[in-house]
Amino acid sequence: MKSSLLHGIKKLGPGLLFAGAAIGVSHLVQSTRAGADFGFGLIWALVLIHLVKYPFFQFGPRYATATGESLLDGYKKLGKGVLLTYFILNLATMFTIQAAVTIVTAGLAANLFGITSNPVLWSIIITSICFILLIVGKYQLLDKLMKLIIITLTLSTIIALLMAFLNSETIQNFSQIIPNGTVEVSFLIAFLGWMPAPLDVSIWQSLWAIEKQKDKSYNFNTKQAIFDFNIGFSGTLILGTCFVSLGALVMFNSGETFSGSAVQFSEQLITLYTNNLGAEMYIFIAAAAFTTMFSTTITTLDASPRAMTKTFDLLTNKSYKNMYWFWISFLAIGTIIILLFFMSEMATLIKIATILSFLTAPFFAIINYLLISGKYTPKEWRPSTPLKVLSWFGIIFLIGFSIWYLFSL
């Protein structure tokens, strides 16, 4: 029994990497803020955005394992202009996204380890550590590390939520709310933009799935890849609900608001847990929160350079030996430069990154659907009719919501 369970866990891979990349700012920051500001009123939005984005994320590992090539290879088949558009969009957003996840990780590190409260200094330290680990350990390290991180995070978060419910004497109101006004709508866009993750993470999924297939000790076929993804994706929904609930139970109507400073926000976030689990659990909770954000930081630092390397190779029809080194160095340096200007404006930084991610979502949804439904995907692995209908609904929703946001500015 134990042996079969361990074997099953070992077979998991890209799905948990997806969870590791997704369960970060969107959950620790945005979901907690949603609960603090709206109580349980935005659970509908959390569930809806998971439903809307599900097909387009799943198409990443589905296409990769069915064809043996990444989504980026497929984009080139749809037209070089599609691939070039992705290259430009990713170049425009990857530094801001990396900076957003790194500054939150830095704030948690400052609270956990002390030494210095300077988030930029911590950002440099964390980025350097991630850089070294990725160069030395590569995909295999990410694959092993994420299993331990996700299990630890899930257990600690569920325990915290149970304790919060047990300690709460207030009758909870589960009425759902539709935000109105520029400020509330802007928050909703930011909340949905990175929940559970930006849609271009589907490209990372396809690249990770290709890497997983290289491990010949497991038969990582398309059926296994979809199961693997569903495990990770379900985890993001469950934990997203947990973080919204924690914000609602502890901070809603409390009169307290989250700070825009990375260090102060991180201290508030850890206090959210320790108030319910007890002061003696501080180290455990702080470590769990830090590990969560560290996993997001290291996965994004790996994935964007990996994607840009592949894209550049495809655009130039040539493979460059040290291109991954170039892109990971470029991203690391660019992240630090951005943080020098935005170190005290974490909330603004996150909002910019999430809104950019949301407004580009329709592009990725449409091309992923066209690719998985077309001639380049084997017929047996093209989406079923229900999945197609869900995809059409998702595309219409993402386009409509983006238009609504632009007109509400």
ChimeraX attribute file (.defattr): number of C-alpha atoms within 10 A of each C-alpha:
attribute: neighborCount
match mode: 1-to-1
recipient: residues
	/A:1	6
	/A:2	7
	/A:3	8
	/A:4	9
	/A:5	10
	/A:6	10
	/A:7	12
	/A:8	11
	/A:9	13
	/A:10	13
	/A:11	19
	/A:12	23
	/A:13	26
	/A:14	27
	/A:15	27
	/A:16	28
	/A:17	28
	/A:18	28
	/A:19	28
	/A:20	30
	/A:21	30
	/A:22	28
	/A:23	28
	/A:24	30
	/A:25	28
	/A:26	27
	/A:27	27
	/A:28	21
	/A:29	22
	/A:30	27
	/A:31	30
	/A:32	29
	/A:33	24
	/A:34	26
	/A:35	25
	/A:36	26
	/A:37	23
	/A:38	23
	/A:39	27
	/A:40	24
	/A:41	21
	/A:42	24
	/A:43	21
	/A:44	13
	/A:45	17
	/A:46	21
	/A:47	15
	/A:48	14
	/A:49	20
	/A:50	19
	/A:51	15
	/A:52	20
	/A:53	24
	/A:54	21
	/A:55	21
	/A:56	25
	/A:57	28
	/A:58	22
	/A:59	26
	/A:60	29
	/A:61	33
	/A:62	28
	/A:63	27
	/A:64	28
	/A:65	23
	/A:66	21
	/A:67	17
	/A:68	17
	/A:69	16
	/A:70	26
	/A:71	28
	/A:72	24
	/A:73	15
	/A:74	22
	/A:75	22
	/A:76	16
	/A:77	13
	/A:78	16
	/A:79	10
	/A:80	13
	/A:81	12
	/A:82	17
	/A:83	22
	/A:84	17
	/A:85	13
	/A:86	21
	/A:87	17
	/A:88	11
	/A:89	15
	/A:90	18
	/A:91	14
	/A:92	13
	/A:93	16
	/A:94	21
	/A:95	23
	/A:96	22
	/A:97	25
	/A:98	26
	/A:99	28
	/A:100	29
	/A:101	27
	/A:102	31
	/A:103	32
	/A:104	30
	/A:105	30
	/A:106	28
	/A:107	25
	/A:108	31
	/A:109	28
	/A:110	24
	/A:111	20
	/A:112	20
	/A:113	12
	/A:114	10
	/A:115	10
	/A:116	11
	/A:117	18
	/A:118	15
	/A:119	25
	/A:120	23
	/A:121	16
	/A:122	21
	/A:123	26
	/A:124	19
	/A:125	14
	/A:126	19
	/A:127	26
	/A:128	15
	/A:129	12
	/A:130	20
	/A:131	19
	/A:132	11
	/A:133	16
	/A:134	19
	/A:135	13
	/A:136	11
	/A:137	11
	/A:138	13
	/A:139	20
	/A:140	14
	/A:141	12
	/A:142	22
	/A:143	22
	/A:144	15
	/A:145	15
	/A:146	25
	/A:147	18
	/A:148	11
	/A:149	18
	/A:150	22
	/A:151	11
	/A:152	16
	/A:153	21
	/A:154	17
	/A:155	11
	/A:156	17
	/A:157	19
	/A:158	16
	/A:159	15
	/A:160	23
	/A:161	22
	/A:162	14
	/A:163	17
	/A:164	22
	/A:165	16
	/A:166	10
	/A:167	14
	/A:168	12
	/A:169	9
	/A:170	8
	/A:171	6
	/A:172	12
	/A:173	10
	/A:174	11
	/A:175	12
	/A:176	14
	/A:177	14
	/A:178	12
	/A:179	15
	/A:180	11
	/A:181	9
	/A:182	12
	/A:183	11
	/A:184	14
	/A:185	17
	/A:186	18
	/A:187	18
	/A:188	20
	/A:189	22
	/A:190	22
	/A:191	28
	/A:192	24
	/A:193	25
	/A:194	27
	/A:195	30
	/A:196	29
	/A:197	26
	/A:198	26
	/A:199	25
	/A:200	23
	/A:201	22
	/A:202	24
	/A:203	25
	/A:204	28
	/A:205	28
	/A:206	28
	/A:207	23
	/A:208	25
	/A:209	28
	/A:210	20
	/A:211	15
	/A:212	23
	/A:213	17
	/A:214	11
	/A:215	12
	/A:216	8
	/A:217	8
	/A:218	14
	/A:219	14
	/A:220	21
	/A:221	17
	/A:222	19
	/A:223	14
	/A:224	17
	/A:225	29
	/A:226	19
	/A:227	14
	/A:228	23
	/A:229	28
	/A:230	17
	/A:231	15
	/A:232	22
	/A:233	21
	/A:234	15
	/A:235	22
	/A:236	27
	/A:237	20
	/A:238	14
	/A:239	20
	/A:240	26
	/A:241	21
	/A:242	23
	/A:243	26
	/A:244	29
	/A:245	25
	/A:246	31
	/A:247	28
	/A:248	26
	/A:249	24
	/A:250	23
	/A:251	21
	/A:252	21
	/A:253	13
	/A:254	11
	/A:255	8
	/A:256	12
	/A:257	14
	/A:258	19
	/A:259	16
	/A:260	16
	/A:261	19
	/A:262	28
	/A:263	25
	/A:264	16
	/A:265	20
	/A:266	28
	/A:267	19
	/A:268	16
	/A:269	20
	/A:270	22
	/A:271	18
	/A:272	20
	/A:273	26
	/A:274	19
	/A:275	16
	/A:276	21
	/A:277	20
	/A:278	12
	/A:279	12
	/A:280	9
	/A:281	14
	/A:282	17
	/A:283	15
	/A:284	14
	/A:285	24
	/A:286	23
	/A:287	19
	/A:288	22
	/A:289	26
	/A:290	25
	/A:291	23
	/A:292	26
	/A:293	27
	/A:294	26
	/A:295	26
	/A:296	26
	/A:297	27
	/A:298	23
	/A:299	23
	/A:300	23
	/A:301	28
	/A:302	24
	/A:303	21
	/A:304	24
	/A:305	22
	/A:306	20
	/A:307	25
	/A:308	22
	/A:309	21
	/A:310	20
	/A:311	20
	/A:312	17
	/A:313	14
	/A:314	18
	/A:315	14
	/A:316	9
	/A:317	9
	/A:318	10
	/A:319	12
	/A:320	12
	/A:321	9
	/A:322	9
	/A:323	17
	/A:324	19
	/A:325	14
	/A:326	13
	/A:327	19
	/A:328	22
	/A:329	16
	/A:330	13
	/A:331	22
	/A:332	21
	/A:333	15
	/A:334	16
	/A:335	24
	/A:336	22
	/A:337	14
	/A:338	17
	/A:339	25
	/A:340	12
	/A:341	10
	/A:342	18
	/A:343	21
	/A:344	18
	/A:345	16
	/A:346	22
	/A:347	19
	/A:348	13
	/A:349	21
	/A:350	25
	/A:351	20
	/A:352	16
	/A:353	24
	/A:354	28
	/A:355	23
	/A:356	21
	/A:357	26
	/A:358	23
	/A:359	19
	/A:360	21
	/A:361	21
	/A:362	21
	/A:363	17
	/A:364	21
	/A:365	26
	/A:366	16
	/A:367	17
	/A:368	26
	/A:369	19
	/A:370	16
	/A:371	19
	/A:372	24
	/A:373	19
	/A:374	12
	/A:375	10
	/A:376	16
	/A:377	19
	/A:378	13
	/A:379	12
	/A:380	8
	/A:381	17
	/A:382	21
	/A:383	18
	/A:384	11
	/A:385	9
	/A:386	9
	/A:387	13
	/A:388	15
	/A:389	12
	/A:390	18
	/A:391	23
	/A:392	16
	/A:393	14
	/A:394	23
	/A:395	22
	/A:396	16
	/A:397	16
	/A:398	21
	/A:399	17
	/A:400	12
	/A:401	16
	/A:402	19
	/A:403	12
	/A:404	13
	/A:405	16
	/A:406	9
	/A:407	8
	/A:408	13
	/A:409	10
